[in-house]
Every structure is written in structure tokens, then in C-alpha cells.
Amino acid sequence: MTKKEWLIILVMYFSFWAYLAIDKYKQKKMLEEAIKSQDELPKLSKGDRVITVAGIYGRVDEIKGQTIILEIDKEAKMEVSKNSILNKVV
């Protein structure tokens, strides 16, 4: 192999390495933001209308530790994790 071919291979290698390093940095930053936003969960109380990350609307019926019972309809209730609550609905 000539010097020119080796140079091309090295440039391709370092370009790929830089791409992976930048991608890993972005993923780490997104994960840190997600963890930070989990710490800022909305304060919930019985009767609040909420939306889950799955897009389900409901009213908080009961709060038990890390889970919440949502009243979806008059006779339909659902137990979800507190982490799955996206936001309060006004």
C-alpha cells in the first residue's frame, strides 16, 4: 500500500471515531437531561388531570408510593408509575 492509501484509511478511521465520540456525547447529554427532568416531576394531588407519556388522559384517584391510580372513565381505573406522568393538564 502506498502512503496515500494509508493516509486515506487513517482519515476515514479518525472521521468515524470522531462521529462515534460526538454521538456518545449527545446521548450522554440527553440522558442527563432526562434524569434531571424526572427530578422535576409535577406535584400531584388527588383530582388533578394528567397526561401520561403514552398519551392517556386521566384524573388522579389515589397516590401510592411510586405508583398512581388514574381514573380514565367512571368505571375504568389504571395504575401507572409516577415516572410515566408527563404533565398536569389545565
C-alpha positions in Angstrom: 0.0 0.0 0.0 1.2 3.5 -0.8 1.4 6.4 1.6 -1.6 8.0 0.0 -3.7 4.9 0.6 -2.6 4.8 4.3 -3.5 8.4 4.7 -7.0 7.9 3.3 -7.5 4.9 5.7 -6.3 7.0 8.7 -8.5 9.9 7.8 -11.5 7.6 7.4 -10.7 5.9 10.7 -10.4 9.2 12.7 -13.5 10.6 11.0 -15.5 7.6 12.1 -14.0 7.7 15.6 -15.0 11.4 15.9 -18.5 10.7 14.7 -18.9 8.0 17.4 -17.5 10.2 20.1 -19.8 13.1 19.2 -22.8 10.7 19.1 -21.9 9.3 22.5 -21.6 12.8 24.0 -25.0 13.7 22.7 -26.6 10.5 24.1 -25.0 11.2 27.5 -26.3 14.7 27.5 -29.8 13.6 26.6 -29.7 11.0 29.4 -28.6 13.6 31.9 -31.4 15.9 30.8 -34.0 13.1 31.1 -32.8 12.3 34.6 -32.9 16.0 35.6 -36.5 16.3 34.3 -37.5 13.2 36.3 -36.4 15.1 39.4 -38.8 17.9 38.4 -42.0 15.8 38.3 -45.1 17.9 38.8 -46.5 17.9 42.3 -49.7 15.8 42.1 -52.7 15.6 44.3 -56.0 13.7 44.2 -58.3 15.1 41.5 -55.5 16.5 39.2 -56.0 15.9 35.5 -52.8 14.5 34.0 -51.4 13.1 30.7 -49.1 10.1 30.6 -46.1 9.6 28.3 -48.3 7.2 26.3 -50.9 10.0 25.7 -53.5 8.7 28.1 -55.5 11.4 29.9 -56.9 10.7 33.4 -57.7 12.1 36.8 -55.5 11.2 39.8 -57.7 9.0 42.1 -55.0 7.7 44.5 -51.3 8.1 45.1 -49.4 5.0 46.5 -45.6 5.5 46.8 -44.2 5.4 43.3 -47.5 4.5 41.6 -50.6 6.4 40.9 -54.1 5.2 40.2 -55.7 7.1 37.3 -59.4 7.3 36.8 -59.7 7.1 33.0 -63.5 6.8 32.9 -66.2 6.4 35.6 -65.6 2.7 35.8 -62.1 2.4 34.4 -59.0 2.8 36.5 -55.4 2.3 35.7 -52.3 2.0 37.8 -49.2 3.8 36.4 -45.7 4.7 37.6 -45.1 8.3 38.7 -42.3 8.4 36.1 -44.9 7.9 33.4 -46.7 11.1 34.2 -45.8 13.7 31.6 -47.6 16.7 32.9 -50.7 18.2 34.5 -53.5 19.2 32.2 -55.1 22.5 32.9 
